[in-house]
């Protein structure tokens, strides 16, 4: 019995490409990067939901693929929440600075 592992993708892949203008002032680069990250997390959540629905209907892939899709979406969401928490923490720190 041989297993085909070519179809398994790495769990950690760069999902958001930083635009070249992200560092320029007034271009909205950070906003674009954040919006792209939110969109990627949403797509991942939708893909996992579709994988589960397809599996339950008997139309989808095997159980392992479905579980991997759900776990991937969960990890992406957790990572996004950690980044959000760091951004909020940094914002609060800047607001505490005395001018």
N, C-alpha and C positions, 0 to 999 in steps of 0.2 A: 504494500500500500504506500503510494507516494503522495505527498501533499504538494500542491501547487502554491508556493508562497510568492509568486511574482505579482499577484493581484493585491497583496497587502501593501498599503501605503504607510509611510512613516507617520506617527501620530503628530509630531511637531513639524509643521511646515510654515514658512512665512506666508501669511495670508494677506497682509497689507503692504503694498509697496509705497514707500514715502516719496511723494512728488519732489522734483528738484527744487520747486519754489517753496517748500515747506518752511525753510528757515528765513525767507524774506519777510520783512515786516509789511503788514497790510494786505497780504495776498490771501489770507484765510487758509493757509496751509495746514495748520493744526486742526482746524475745523474739518477740512477735507479728509485728513487722515482718520480723525475720530469718526466721521460719518461712514467712511469705508469700513472701518472696524466693526461698527454697529451693523452695517449691512451684511458683512461676512458672517457674523454671529447669528443674525436672523436667518440667513440662507442655510447655515448649518443646522439650526433648530428645525427649520422647515423640512430639510432633507431627512433628518432623523425621524421626524413625525411621519413623513411619507414612507420611509423604510419600514417603520413599525406597522403602519396601516396595510402596506403591501404584504408584509409577512403574515399578518392576521387574516388577510383575505386569501392567502395562498398564492399570491401572484409574485411576491418578491423573492429576494435571494434567500440563502440559508440563514439560520439563526445567528451564526457567528458574524456574518456581515451586518446584520441588523443591530446586534449588540455593539459592534465596533462603531457603527454610525451614531448610535445613541451616546456611547462613551465619549466619542470625539466631540460631539455637540456639547456635552456636559463639561468637558475639559476646556473647550473654547470659551464657554460662558463663564466658568470659574476664573479663567485667566483674565478675561475682559473685566470682571468685577474687581479683581485685584488691581488692575491698572487704573480703574475708576477710583478705587479707594486711595491709591497713591496720588492721583491727580487732585482729589478733594483735600487730602492731607497737605499737599504742597500749596494749594490755594489758601487754606486756612493759615498755614505758616506765613505766607506772604502778607496776609491781612493782619497778622499780629505784629509785623515789623513796624517800628516807629519811624516816622519820617522826620 
